[in-house]
Amino acid sequence: MPIDAEKNSKHCADGRIKKEYYLSEPFTRETAGKLSSFGTVTLLAFLPKPLFTLVRKPNMNMRAVLGERIVEIWYEPEDLPVAEPVIYRLLD
């Protein structure tokens, strides 16, 4: 499920950069499993809209709702040039 487009980008109050990406297909439980080797994954399947989060210490967070096509990722500005291409490869 590749990234189709970047939806939004903003600078957060804590100094990080938040980017939202549109996926070509909805985010799935299988995709969450594929990303589990990249960081600490939490899947809140009991919520009405199951929520996936990934934390890669020290400075990257990802969030997606299962069944939706938007993924939100927070980066440290200095890590963005290295981390963003990795995310594109992981979601491809």
Salt bridges, closest charged atoms under 4 A:
ASP4 OD2 - ARG69 NH2 3.26
GLU6 OE1 - LYS19 NZ 3.17
ASP14 OD2 - ARG16 NE 3.05
GLU20 OE1 - LYS7 NZ 3.64
GLU20 OE2 - LYS18 NZ 3.31
GLU68 OE2 - LYS49 NZ 3.46
GLU72 OE2 - LYS18 NZ 3.18
GLU72 OE1 - ARG63 NE 2.67
GLU84 OE2 - LYS19 NZ 3.17
